Amino acid sequence: MKKALLILFLSISAMSSAQALNGPESIEWDDANSRWLIGNKGNGTILARSEAGILSNFVTGIPSGPYGIEILGNVLYACEGGFIRGYDLASGSNVFTLNLNGTFLNGLTSDGIGNLYATDFSAKKIFKVDVNAVSFSTLASGLAKTPNGIIYDGENDRCLYVTWGTNAPINAINLTTNAISTVLATTLSNCDGITRDSCGNYYVSSWGNNKLNKFDKSLTGTSTALPGTLSSPADIDTKFGTITDVIGNTNATIP
């Protein structure tokens, strides 16, 4: 029997703390340390936000971005220009650097067992990164739609990714064949982040309607725009709970 969940939203914007947040772009729930990690492209930092809402520096002096961030093992990986860099969760020390020769690495996800998958927004590519071998391969290039946020779907041996532009579909890349397919056509535009809840439902942030949009787990039918108006909502991630899931969202300053 599937559990019914209450979905709460944590919107992270520069208004939360004008002195610390600067262009919040990406967010990741760090379950081991009970905190949110937030990438700030405006000043090259990653902040930690405690459950009490207290902000502190996790990493500073990042050369570019950061954009997409993803925890794998005890390392937080980040898209930084054409590089993937990794930072130890305990100390924030830079423990991984790999040049993918990317143009604008943006979305990032992992399979939980040693591989990252990154989208290149400008070059319209998808990369696979083996963090143990410190190597990468190009899974797809010359994509018809600009890829943005990406999420691993191991049950179906694929990654799902959302796309930029008008009538932006949710697409998939098969991780065995590297074939690209359209999973669901949408009327949304400029989709940025994608996550899912404990029941398998998907959520997509869209700059077109400035909303979080809910899709059922089968990714069929139309989406439901959730209450509340955002401002250029970017990356999203989920803190899973027994009764309540919390979806964190990075959000531009609301006038």
N, C-alpha and C positions, 0 to 999 in steps of 0.2 A: 504494500500500500504506500503510495507516494505521500510524503508529508506536505502539508500546506505551510508555506513560508510567508512571513511578513518581510517585505522588501523595504529597506530604508536606504536613503541616499545621503551620502556625505559629499557635499560640493566644496571643492578646494579652489578658492580664487584668491586673487591678490588682495581682496578686501578682508580676508581672514586675518592677515597681518601684513600691512603695507611695508613694514620694516624688514620682513624676512622673505616673503614670497615675491618672486620677480619672473613673471611669465611662466606660471606652472603649466606644464605640458604633459607630464606622464606620472602615473601613480601605480604603486604595487603594495599589496598587503604583505607584511612580513610577520607570518604567524609565529615563528620561533621567538620573536622579540616583541610581539603584541604592539605593532606600530605600523603606520603608513609611511612609505618612502615616496618622496615627491621630487620629480625632476624639474628644475627651473631653467628654461632655456635663456631667460633674460640675463642671468648672471653666472651661468656655468656651475650650478650647485645642485646637490641632492640633499634635501632636508628630511629629517625624521619627525613625524608627528605622533605623539603619544596618544593613547585613547582618551586622555584628559584634554587633548588639544594643544599640548605644549610642543612648540617647534624648536628643533636644534639642528645644527649642521651635522650632516653625515659625511659628505664629500664636498670639497670646494676646489676651485681652480680647474674645472673641466674645460678642455680646449674648445669644444663645440657642442652646442645643445645643452644638456642631453635631451634626446627625444624618447623613444620607447625604452622601458626598463623591464627587467625580468629576473626573478630569483631562480637560481638553479643550484641546488646543494647549499653551500654556505657562502655563495657569491652572488652579488647583485650585478648583473650585466646591463650595459647601457649602449644605445646607439649614439655615436658621437661623430657626426660628419660621415666619413667613409670608414670609420673604425668601429669595432666592438671592443669595449673595455669592461673589465670586471673589477669589482671592489669587494673586499672581504667584509662580510656582514658584521663581524665583531669589531673590527678596527677602522674600516673605511679605506684601508690601504689598497692601492692599485695592484692587483695580482694577475691581471690578464689584459693583454693588448694584442689585437689582430687587425691588420689592415686588409679590408675586403676590397679596397679600391672602389668603394661605393661612391655614389654621387650625393645622395641624401637618404641615409638609413633612417627609417622612421618607426615602423612597427616591429615588435619583438615578442616571441613566445618560445616555449620549450616543451620537449616531450618528457621532461623529468628524469631522463636517464643519460644525459650527456650531450644532447643536441639542441641548438638554438635555431630558430627560423626567423629571418629578418626580411622586411620589405624595403626596397629602395624606391622611394616616392618619385624621384626625378628620373631615374633610369628605367623605371618600370620593370624591376627585377625582383626575384625572391631568392635568397641565399639560405644555405644550410651550413651551420657552424658546428664542428666537432670540437667541443671545448677541451677534451682530454688530449686529442691529437694536435690541438691548436692549428686547425686547418679549416678550409671552407670549400664549398662547391656552389655553383650557380644552378638552381633547380629550374628557373624559368626566366626568360628575358623577352623583351619586345611585347609585353603584355598589352592587350587592347585597352584595358581600363587601369587607371593609376591606382596601385595598391597602397593601403594605409594600415589600419589596425589589423592584427592577425592573432588567431587563437588555435592551439593544437586540439585536434579531435581524434584521439587515438582509437576510439571505438570504430571509426570509419577510415582509419589509415590516411588521414588527410589533415591539412590545415585549412581553416576557413579564413577569408580575409574580406574586409570591407573596402570600398573603392571611393574615389573622389570623382567629382563631376555630377552632372544631372542624371536622373534615373539610375542611380548608382546600385548595381547589383551586389549581392553577397556571393562571392566566388569561392571555389575550392581548388587546392592543388593536391593531387593524389601523390602520396609520398613513396609509392612504389614505381609508378610510371611517369610521374611529374606532369601528368595531363591536367590541364586547366578546364574547369567547367563552371557554369553558372548554376548555383544552387537555388537562388531565388532572385527574381527581378523585383526591384522596388521603385517607388516614386520618390524616394528620399534623394537628397543631394548632399555632396560633400560629407561623406561619412568618415568618421575619424577613428573611434575606438569600438572594440567589441569584447564582451565578456558574457558569462552565463551564471545562472544561479544554481542552487543545490538540486532543483527539480529539472534542470536541463534547459530551461528557457534562456533565450539569448537576448542581449541588450546591445543596442547600437547607438552611439552618439552621432548626431547629425548637425552640421552647421546650417543646413538648409532650413530646418524648422526650429533650431536651437532647443532641441529636446533629447531626452533619452527615449528610445523607441524599443518596445518589447515585441519579440517574436516567440512563437511557441517552439518547443524543442525539435519539432519535425521540420522547422523552417518552411512552412507552407502558409498560404493565406496572407493576409495583410498584417501590418504591425499596429500596435497600439501606442500612441504618444502618451507618455506619462506626464502627470501634472507638474507644473512649474516651468518657467522659461529660463533658459540658461544663456550664456553668451560665448559663442564659439567653443562648445564643449569638446574637449580633446580626449585623451586616453582615459580608460575606465578599467577597474579591476574589482573583484569581489572578495569580501571577507565572509567565509562560510560559517554559519552558525547552526545550532540544533533546531532552533525555532525561527530565528531571525537572520537573514542575510543582509549585509550592508554593502552597497555598491558605491565605491569611491569614484569621484569624477573630478578631473581638472577642468577649470572653467575660467575664462577671461574675466577681467573686472567688469562688473555690471554697473553702468552709469547710475 
